[in-house]
Amino acid sequence: MLDTLHMAQNILQYVTTACIVAISISIILLLYRALVGPTNPDRAVALDTIGINLMALAGLLAIGLVTTQLNDVILLIGILLFIGTVAIAKFLEKGVIIDRDLD
């Protein structure tokens, strides 16, 4: 029984490490797309995806470190990501984020 638990912990450690490496490579490629993207919507999608990958990275780190302290970080990244996505979408649609017209 103890051998099975030890083997499961090793497998979990290897899988989380592999996923952290894969997500890190994905973030690097998305940074390239955010900087070089041909259009502004491409840049917005890249930035949104970087935020989602950061949430996944924080979740994997929480699993690897066996802690629940990073759950608040994941929630905060998600909230800020939503606000940023709404602001970018409004800017791409109207050209301004805060509209001063009252009509």
C-alpha positions as a LaTeX table, in Angstrom:
\begin{tabular}{lrrr}
\hline
Residue & $x$ (\AA) & $y$ (\AA) & $z$ (\AA) \\
\hline
Met1 & 0.00 & 0.00 & 0.00 \\
Leu2 & 2.82 & 2.38 & 0.84 \\
Asp3 & 4.54 & 1.61 & $-2.47$ \\
Thr4 & 1.39 & 2.49 & $-4.39$ \\
Leu5 & 1.10 & 5.82 & $-2.56$ \\
His6 & 4.75 & 6.62 & $-3.22$ \\
Met7 & 4.36 & 5.73 & $-6.90$ \\
Ala8 & 1.24 & 7.92 & $-7.19$ \\
Gln9 & 3.10 & 10.86 & $-5.62$ \\
Asn10 & 5.97 & 10.42 & $-8.08$ \\
Ile11 & 3.59 & 10.29 & $-11.04$ \\
Leu12 & 1.80 & 13.42 & $-9.79$ \\
Gln13 & 5.12 & 15.24 & $-9.41$ \\
Tyr14 & 6.26 & 14.29 & $-12.92$ \\
Val15 & 2.95 & 15.23 & $-14.53$ \\
Thr16 & 2.72 & 18.60 & $-12.76$ \\
Thr17 & 6.32 & 19.39 & $-13.70$ \\
Ala18 & 5.67 & 18.50 & $-17.34$ \\
Cys19 & 2.51 & 20.63 & $-17.37$ \\
Ile20 & 4.35 & 23.59 & $-15.80$ \\
Val21 & 7.00 & 23.36 & $-18.51$ \\
Ala22 & 4.37 & 23.11 & $-21.27$ \\
Ile23 & 2.39 & 26.08 & $-19.96$ \\
Ser24 & 5.59 & 28.12 & $-19.57$ \\
Ile25 & 6.48 & 27.46 & $-23.21$ \\
Ser26 & 2.93 & 28.41 & $-24.18$ \\
Ile27 & 3.22 & 31.70 & $-22.27$ \\
Ile28 & 6.47 & 32.52 & $-24.08$ \\
Leu29 & 4.87 & 31.87 & $-27.47$ \\
Leu30 & 1.82 & 33.93 & $-26.49$ \\
Leu31 & 4.08 & 36.82 & $-25.45$ \\
Tyr32 & 5.47 & 36.78 & $-28.97$ \\
Arg33 & 1.92 & 36.89 & $-30.37$ \\
Ala34 & 0.98 & 39.73 & $-28.03$ \\
Leu35 & 3.98 & 41.79 & $-29.13$ \\
Val36 & 4.00 & 41.00 & $-32.86$ \\
Gly37 & 0.32 & 40.23 & $-33.45$ \\
Pro38 & $-0.88$ & 41.58 & $-36.79$ \\
Thr39 & $-4.05$ & 43.16 & $-35.38$ \\
Asn40 & $-5.23$ & 44.50 & $-32.05$ \\
Pro41 & $-7.84$ & 41.73 & $-31.56$ \\
Asp42 & $-5.04$ & 39.16 & $-31.96$ \\
Arg43 & $-3.11$ & 40.93 & $-29.23$ \\
Ala44 & $-6.21$ & 40.98 & $-26.99$ \\
Val45 & $-6.77$ & 37.25 & $-27.44$ \\
Ala46 & $-3.10$ & 36.57 & $-26.70$ \\
Leu47 & $-3.22$ & 38.63 & $-23.51$ \\
Asp48 & $-6.42$ & 36.90 & $-22.43$ \\
Thr49 & $-4.87$ & 33.50 & $-23.03$ \\
Ile50 & $-1.73$ & 34.50 & $-21.11$ \\
Gly51 & $-3.96$ & 35.29 & $-18.12$ \\
Ile52 & $-5.69$ & 31.93 & $-18.36$ \\
Asn53 & $-2.31$ & 30.20 & $-18.54$ \\
Leu54 & $-1.15$ & 32.13 & $-15.46$ \\
Met55 & $-4.21$ & 30.84 & $-13.61$ \\
Ala56 & $-3.36$ & 27.29 & $-14.67$ \\
Leu57 & 0.27 & 27.80 & $-13.66$ \\
Ala58 & $-0.78$ & 29.01 & $-10.20$ \\
Gly59 & $-3.07$ & 25.98 & $-9.86$ \\
Leu60 & $-0.29$ & 23.60 & $-10.81$ \\
Leu61 & 2.07 & 25.28 & $-8.37$ \\
Ala62 & $-0.56$ & 24.87 & $-5.65$ \\
Ile63 & $-0.78$ & 21.17 & $-6.47$ \\
Gly64 & 3.01 & 20.80 & $-6.55$ \\
Leu65 & 3.51 & 22.67 & $-3.28$ \\
Val66 & 0.51 & 20.93 & $-1.64$ \\
Thr67 & $-1.04$ & 24.18 & $-0.42$ \\
Thr68 & $-4.31$ & 26.03 & $-0.71$ \\
Gln69 & $-2.72$ & 29.46 & $-0.28$ \\
Leu70 & $-2.66$ & 30.07 & $-4.05$ \\
Asn71 & $-6.43$ & 29.73 & $-4.47$ \\
Asp72 & $-6.89$ & 33.42 & $-3.70$ \\
Val73 & $-4.26$ & 34.28 & $-6.30$ \\
Ile74 & $-6.10$ & 32.25 & $-8.93$ \\
Leu75 & $-9.37$ & 34.00 & $-8.08$ \\
Leu76 & $-7.74$ & 37.44 & $-8.19$ \\
Ile77 & $-6.13$ & 36.74 & $-11.57$ \\
Gly78 & $-9.52$ & 35.63 & $-12.90$ \\
Ile79 & $-11.29$ & 38.77 & $-11.70$ \\
Leu80 & $-8.62$ & 41.08 & $-13.10$ \\
Leu81 & $-8.62$ & 39.11 & $-16.34$ \\
Phe82 & $-12.37$ & 39.59 & $-16.74$ \\
Ile83 & $-12.15$ & 43.34 & $-16.09$ \\
Gly84 & $-9.25$ & 43.66 & $-18.53$ \\
Thr85 & $-11.06$ & 41.71 & $-21.22$ \\
Val86 & $-14.14$ & 43.92 & $-20.90$ \\
Ala87 & $-11.99$ & 47.06 & $-21.06$ \\
Ile88 & $-10.08$ & 45.87 & $-24.13$ \\
Ala89 & $-13.30$ & 44.86 & $-25.88$ \\
Lys90 & $-14.84$ & 48.26 & $-25.19$ \\
Phe91 & $-11.71$ & 50.02 & $-26.42$ \\
Leu92 & $-11.64$ & 47.97 & $-29.62$ \\
Glu93 & $-15.32$ & 48.66 & $-30.25$ \\
Lys94 & $-15.58$ & 52.39 & $-29.41$ \\
Gly95 & $-11.99$ & 53.63 & $-29.27$ \\
Val96 & $-12.31$ & 54.81 & $-25.65$ \\
Ile97 & $-12.66$ & 52.96 & $-22.37$ \\
Ile98 & $-14.52$ & 55.60 & $-20.34$ \\
Asp99 & $-17.27$ & 57.26 & $-22.37$ \\
Arg100 & $-18.08$ & 60.80 & $-21.22$ \\
Asp101 & $-21.33$ & 61.09 & $-23.21$ \\
Leu102 & $-24.46$ & 60.80 & $-21.09$ \\
Asp103 & $-26.83$ & 59.86 & $-23.93$ \\
\hline
\end{tabular}
